Amino acid sequence: MEFQERYGLYREMAEEYLRGLFTVGQPYGRLQEAMGYSLLAGGKRVRPVLALAVCETLGGEPATALPLGCALELVHTYSLIHDDLPCMDNDDLRRGRPTCHKVYGETMAVLAGDALQAEAFRLIAAAPGLSGEQRAEAVFALASACGGDGMVAGQVLDVNGLTGGETELRRLCALKTGALLRAAAALGSIAAGASPENRQGAEDYAAHIGLAFQVRDDMLDVIADQAEFGKPVGSDREEGKWTFVDLLGLDGCGALVAEETRLAKSAVSKFKNNEFLLDLADSLSERRA
Protein backbone atom coordinates (compact mmCIF):
# COMPACT_ATOMS: atom_id res chain seq x y z
CA MET A 1 0.00 0.00 0.00
CA GLU A 2 1.38 3.41 -0.98
CA PHE A 3 2.14 5.98 1.73
CA GLN A 4 -0.69 8.39 0.90
CA GLU A 5 -3.22 5.56 0.69
CA ARG A 6 -2.18 4.16 4.05
CA TYR A 7 -2.12 7.61 5.64
CA GLY A 8 -5.62 8.20 4.28
CA LEU A 9 -6.80 4.90 5.75
CA TYR A 10 -5.46 5.71 9.21
CA ARG A 11 -6.83 9.23 9.03
CA GLU A 12 -10.30 8.07 8.02
CA MET A 13 -10.32 5.54 10.86
CA ALA A 14 -9.66 8.40 13.24
CA GLU A 15 -12.21 10.72 11.60
CA GLU A 16 -14.96 8.10 11.76
CA TYR A 17 -14.24 7.38 15.40
CA LEU A 18 -14.18 11.08 16.32
CA ARG A 19 -17.42 11.81 14.46
CA GLY A 20 -19.21 9.25 16.62
CA LEU A 21 -18.16 10.63 19.98
CA PHE A 22 -20.52 13.44 20.93
CA THR A 23 -24.26 14.00 20.59
CA VAL A 24 -25.93 17.36 21.02
CA GLY A 25 -29.33 16.15 22.27
CA GLN A 26 -28.73 17.42 25.80
CA PRO A 27 -29.72 20.59 27.67
CA TYR A 28 -26.03 21.46 27.53
CA GLY A 29 -25.80 20.56 23.84
CA ARG A 30 -24.03 23.80 22.96
CA LEU A 31 -21.02 22.43 24.83
CA GLN A 32 -20.92 19.42 22.52
CA GLU A 33 -21.34 21.74 19.55
CA ALA A 34 -18.30 23.72 20.61
CA MET A 35 -16.29 20.54 21.24
CA GLY A 36 -17.24 19.11 17.87
CA TYR A 37 -16.66 22.40 16.06
CA SER A 38 -12.97 22.31 16.92
CA LEU A 39 -12.48 18.54 17.02
CA LEU A 40 -13.99 17.96 13.58
CA ALA A 41 -12.43 20.98 11.88
CA GLY A 42 -10.07 18.80 9.87
CA GLY A 43 -6.34 18.79 10.19
CA LYS A 44 -3.75 16.17 9.37
CA ARG A 45 -4.53 13.97 12.41
CA VAL A 46 -0.80 13.33 12.72
CA ARG A 47 -1.01 12.12 16.30
CA PRO A 48 -3.65 9.39 15.92
CA VAL A 49 -2.10 8.41 12.58
CA LEU A 50 1.26 7.99 14.30
CA ALA A 51 -0.28 5.92 17.11
CA LEU A 52 -2.00 3.60 14.61
CA ALA A 53 1.11 3.33 12.43
CA VAL A 54 3.41 2.52 15.36
CA CYS A 55 0.95 -0.08 16.63
CA GLU A 56 0.77 -1.82 13.26
CA THR A 57 4.50 -1.54 12.61
CA LEU A 58 5.20 -3.24 15.94
CA GLY A 59 2.83 -6.11 15.22
CA GLY A 60 -0.47 -4.90 16.67
CA GLU A 61 -3.88 -4.24 15.16
CA PRO A 62 -4.43 -0.54 14.38
CA ALA A 63 -8.02 -0.74 15.65
CA THR A 64 -6.69 -1.58 19.11
CA ALA A 65 -4.80 1.72 19.21
CA LEU A 66 -7.70 3.76 17.79
CA PRO A 67 -9.27 4.91 21.10
CA LEU A 68 -5.81 5.79 22.41
CA GLY A 69 -4.80 7.76 19.34
CA CYS A 70 -8.13 9.58 19.30
CA ALA A 71 -7.82 10.37 23.01
CA LEU A 72 -4.60 12.10 22.10
CA GLU A 73 -6.40 14.08 19.40
CA LEU A 74 -8.94 15.26 21.99
CA VAL A 75 -6.10 16.54 24.17
CA HIS A 76 -4.44 18.20 21.18
CA THR A 77 -7.72 19.90 20.24
CA TYR A 78 -8.30 21.14 23.77
CA SER A 79 -4.81 22.64 23.74
CA LEU A 80 -5.53 24.46 20.48
CA ILE A 81 -8.81 25.89 21.79
CA HIS A 82 -7.07 27.26 24.87
CA ASP A 83 -4.00 28.34 22.91
CA ASP A 84 -6.19 30.54 20.68
CA LEU A 85 -7.88 32.36 23.57
CA PRO A 86 -7.33 36.11 24.04
CA CYS A 87 -5.43 35.44 27.27
CA MET A 88 -2.89 33.38 25.31
CA ASP A 89 -2.24 33.82 21.57
CA ASN A 90 -5.49 35.66 20.80
CA ASP A 91 -5.88 34.06 17.37
CA ASP A 92 -8.96 34.58 15.21
CA LEU A 93 -8.34 31.75 12.74
CA ARG A 94 -7.58 28.06 13.11
CA ARG A 95 -7.51 25.67 10.16
CA GLY A 96 -8.91 28.36 7.91
CA ARG A 97 -11.99 29.28 9.92
CA PRO A 98 -12.87 31.27 13.06
CA THR A 99 -11.46 29.91 16.29
CA CYS A 100 -13.74 28.30 18.88
CA HIS A 101 -13.99 31.35 21.13
CA LYS A 102 -14.88 33.56 18.14
CA VAL A 103 -17.90 31.35 17.42
CA TYR A 104 -19.00 30.21 20.88
CA GLY A 105 -17.54 32.83 23.20
CA GLU A 106 -14.62 32.61 25.59
CA THR A 107 -16.48 30.89 28.43
CA MET A 108 -17.79 28.08 26.26
CA ALA A 109 -14.40 27.68 24.59
CA VAL A 110 -12.72 27.19 27.98
CA LEU A 111 -15.36 24.66 28.99
CA ALA A 112 -15.11 22.82 25.66
CA GLY A 113 -11.37 22.46 26.15
CA ASP A 114 -11.86 21.26 29.73
CA ALA A 115 -14.41 18.65 28.62
CA LEU A 116 -12.24 17.38 25.77
CA GLN A 117 -9.36 16.76 28.15
CA ALA A 118 -11.56 14.76 30.53
CA GLU A 119 -13.16 12.81 27.67
CA ALA A 120 -9.70 11.76 26.47
CA PHE A 121 -9.08 9.79 29.64
CA ARG A 122 -12.55 8.28 29.49
CA LEU A 123 -11.76 6.90 26.04
CA ILE A 124 -8.64 5.20 27.34
CA ALA A 125 -10.35 3.83 30.44
CA ALA A 126 -13.07 2.26 28.27
CA ALA A 127 -10.84 1.13 25.39
CA PRO A 128 -11.68 -2.43 24.31
CA GLY A 129 -9.10 -5.09 23.53
CA LEU A 130 -6.62 -3.90 26.17
CA SER A 131 -5.75 -5.29 29.56
CA GLY A 132 -6.23 -3.24 32.69
CA GLU A 133 -2.46 -2.90 32.89
CA GLN A 134 -2.29 -1.53 29.34
CA ARG A 135 -5.04 0.99 30.06
CA ALA A 136 -3.29 2.17 33.19
CA GLU A 137 -0.02 2.48 31.31
CA ALA A 138 -1.74 4.44 28.55
CA VAL A 139 -3.37 6.82 31.06
CA PHE A 140 0.01 7.40 32.67
CA ALA A 141 1.65 8.06 29.29
CA LEU A 142 -0.98 10.59 28.24
CA ALA A 143 -1.13 12.34 31.61
CA SER A 144 2.66 12.64 31.67
CA ALA A 145 2.68 14.10 28.16
CA CYS A 146 -0.01 16.71 28.64
CA GLY A 147 0.45 17.75 32.26
CA GLY A 148 2.65 20.08 34.26
CA ASP A 149 5.86 18.45 33.09
CA GLY A 150 4.67 18.09 29.48
CA MET A 151 2.60 20.11 27.05
CA VAL A 152 1.31 22.59 29.63
CA ALA A 153 4.84 23.25 30.83
CA GLY A 154 5.78 24.02 27.23
CA GLN A 155 2.89 26.44 27.00
CA VAL A 156 4.14 28.22 30.13
CA LEU A 157 7.58 28.62 28.57
CA ASP A 158 5.93 29.95 25.41
CA VAL A 159 3.53 32.49 26.89
CA ASN A 160 6.09 33.77 29.40
CA GLY A 161 8.77 34.17 26.73
CA LEU A 162 11.20 31.95 28.62
CA THR A 163 13.26 31.16 25.53
CA GLY A 164 16.28 32.99 24.21
CA GLY A 165 18.59 30.46 22.65
CA GLU A 166 18.66 27.09 20.96
CA THR A 167 18.72 25.09 24.20
CA GLU A 168 15.63 26.84 25.50
CA LEU A 169 13.82 26.55 22.17
CA ARG A 170 14.57 22.84 22.00
CA ARG A 171 13.19 22.40 25.51
CA LEU A 172 10.03 24.31 24.59
CA CYS A 173 9.52 22.18 21.47
CA ALA A 174 10.15 18.95 23.37
CA LEU A 175 7.40 19.89 25.82
CA LYS A 176 4.81 21.81 23.81
CA THR A 177 4.97 19.85 20.53
CA GLY A 178 7.16 16.84 21.06
CA ALA A 179 5.46 15.53 24.21
CA LEU A 180 2.20 14.65 22.44
CA LEU A 181 4.02 13.10 19.49
CA ARG A 182 6.09 10.97 21.84
CA ALA A 183 2.85 10.03 23.57
CA ALA A 184 1.43 8.92 20.23
CA ALA A 185 4.38 6.58 19.77
CA ALA A 186 4.07 5.37 23.36
CA LEU A 187 0.33 4.72 23.03
CA GLY A 188 0.80 2.82 19.78
CA SER A 189 3.53 0.76 21.41
CA ILE A 190 1.36 0.00 24.43
CA ALA A 191 -1.54 -1.11 22.22
CA ALA A 192 0.82 -3.41 20.31
CA GLY A 193 2.30 -4.91 23.47
CA ALA A 194 5.73 -3.86 22.20
CA SER A 195 9.01 -4.59 23.94
CA PRO A 196 10.66 -1.79 25.97
CA GLU A 197 13.39 -1.57 23.33
CA ASN A 198 10.94 -1.11 20.47
CA ARG A 199 8.88 1.37 22.45
CA GLN A 200 12.01 3.42 23.11
CA GLY A 201 12.88 3.40 19.43
CA ALA A 202 9.39 4.57 18.53
CA GLU A 203 9.49 7.35 21.12
CA ASP A 204 12.94 8.48 19.93
CA TYR A 205 11.56 8.60 16.39
CA ALA A 206 8.64 10.73 17.57
CA ALA A 207 10.92 13.09 19.51
CA HIS A 208 12.97 13.80 16.40
CA ILE A 209 9.98 14.31 14.09
CA GLY A 210 8.50 16.53 16.80
CA LEU A 211 11.46 18.90 16.66
CA ALA A 212 11.51 18.79 12.87
CA PHE A 213 7.75 19.50 12.85
CA GLN A 214 8.12 22.59 15.04
CA VAL A 215 11.09 23.97 13.14
CA ARG A 216 9.18 23.51 9.90
CA ASP A 217 6.21 25.26 11.53
CA ASP A 218 8.44 28.23 12.37
CA MET A 219 9.57 28.33 8.75
CA LEU A 220 6.00 28.21 7.47
CA ASP A 221 5.08 31.14 9.71
CA VAL A 222 7.44 33.14 7.48
CA ILE A 223 7.09 31.60 4.03
CA ALA A 224 3.66 29.93 3.84
CA ASP A 225 0.62 31.05 1.93
CA GLN A 226 -1.99 31.99 4.55
CA ALA A 227 -4.86 30.30 2.72
CA GLU A 228 -2.87 27.07 2.58
CA PHE A 229 -1.45 27.39 6.11
CA GLY A 230 -4.91 27.83 7.63
CA LYS A 231 -3.91 30.47 10.20
CA PRO A 232 -2.33 33.93 10.09
CA VAL A 233 1.21 33.97 8.71
CA GLY A 234 3.71 36.05 10.65
CA SER A 235 1.80 35.81 13.93
CA ASP A 236 4.84 34.62 15.86
CA ARG A 237 6.81 37.72 14.91
CA GLU A 238 3.87 40.01 15.67
CA GLU A 239 3.60 38.45 19.13
CA GLY A 240 7.33 38.90 19.71
CA LYS A 241 8.02 35.18 20.01
CA TRP A 242 11.54 33.91 19.53
CA THR A 243 11.59 31.15 16.89
CA PHE A 244 14.11 28.92 15.19
CA VAL A 245 14.01 31.22 12.16
CA ASP A 246 15.21 34.09 14.34
CA LEU A 247 17.97 31.90 15.73
CA LEU A 248 19.15 29.99 12.66
CA GLY A 249 17.64 31.68 9.60
CA LEU A 250 15.66 29.80 6.97
CA ASP A 251 18.67 27.91 5.59
CA GLY A 252 19.76 26.84 9.05
CA CYS A 253 16.22 25.73 9.85
CA GLY A 254 16.12 23.67 6.68
CA ALA A 255 19.35 21.96 7.68
CA LEU A 256 18.04 21.23 11.17
CA VAL A 257 14.80 19.75 9.79
CA ALA A 258 16.84 17.50 7.51
CA GLU A 259 19.09 16.36 10.38
CA GLU A 260 16.21 15.64 12.77
CA THR A 261 14.41 13.74 10.02
CA ARG A 262 17.53 11.64 9.46
CA LEU A 263 17.78 10.89 13.18
CA ALA A 264 14.09 9.95 13.31
CA LYS A 265 14.48 7.48 10.47
CA SER A 266 17.59 6.03 12.10
CA ALA A 267 15.65 5.40 15.33
CA VAL A 268 13.28 2.99 13.57
CA SER A 269 15.76 1.57 11.05
CA LYS A 270 15.68 -1.86 12.71
CA PHE A 271 11.90 -2.13 12.69
CA LYS A 272 10.39 -4.52 10.19
CA ASN A 273 7.87 -2.98 7.80
CA ASN A 274 9.01 0.52 8.76
CA GLU A 275 8.40 2.05 5.33
CA PHE A 276 5.39 4.09 6.44
CA LEU A 277 7.26 5.63 9.36
CA LEU A 278 10.17 6.53 7.09
CA ASP A 279 7.84 8.13 4.56
CA LEU A 280 5.93 9.94 7.31
CA ALA A 281 9.12 11.57 8.56
CA ASP A 282 9.91 12.80 5.04
CA SER A 283 6.34 14.00 4.49
CA LEU A 284 6.26 16.07 7.66
CA SER A 285 9.63 17.63 6.90
CA GLU A 286 8.34 18.85 3.52
CA ARG A 287 4.83 19.94 4.51
CA ARG A 288 3.44 23.27 3.34
CA ALA A 289 0.60 23.57 5.85
C-alpha positions, 0 to 999 in steps of 0.5 A: 500500500502506498504511503498516501493511501495508508495515511488516508486509511489511518486518518479516516479511521480516526475521523470516523471514530471522532465523528461518533463521539458526541451527541448534542441532544442534551440541555447542555448541547451547545457544549458538545457543539463547541467541542465538535466544532474544533475537534472535527475541523479537519487537520492532518490527524498526525497524532492518531495516525502515528499511534496507529502506524506505530501499533501496526509496525510493531505487530499490533492491530491498528483498531486496538490503538484507535481509542488511544490515538483519538484520546490524544487528538482530543487533548491536542484539540483542547490545547488548540482551543485554549492556545487561541484564547485572548489570554494566550495567543489571541488568534482569530483563525484556526484551520482556515476558519474562526477559532472556537472562542470567536464562534462560541464565546470565551467561556464556552471555549474554555469549557469545551477544552476542559471537557475534551481533556476529561473525555480523552481519559474516558476513552482510554479507560473504556478502550476495548481489547486492552488489559487493565495494565495496558489501560493504566499504562496508557493513562500514565503516558498521556497524563505525563505528556499533557500535564505540568511536566509536558505540554502545559509546561511548554505552553508556560515557557511559550507564553512567558517568553522563557526562551532565548537560545537554541537550548531553550527553544529545544526544551520548549519544542520537546514539551509543547509539541514533542510531548504529544508526538512521543505520547502517540508513539508510546500509546501505539507501542502500548496497544501493540504490546511492544518490547521496551526496546521497540517502544524506546525506538518509537518514542525516539523517532517521535521526539525527532519528528517533533522537533523537525515538525516545530522547526518547519512550523516556524519556517511556514510562519514566514514563508507559507501562503496563509490560505494554505497554512490555515492560520495567520502567517507572521503571527509569531513575529507580531507576538514577539516570540523567539523562533528557530528562524530568528535563531538559525535563519531559513537555511539553518532551519532547513538543515536542522529539519533534515538532520532531525528527520535523518535521526528519526528514520535512524531510530526505527531503522531496525523495525520490520515494515518501517516504510510508512514511518520513514515516509511519514518523517519525510512527508512532515519535513516537507509539509506546506501547511 
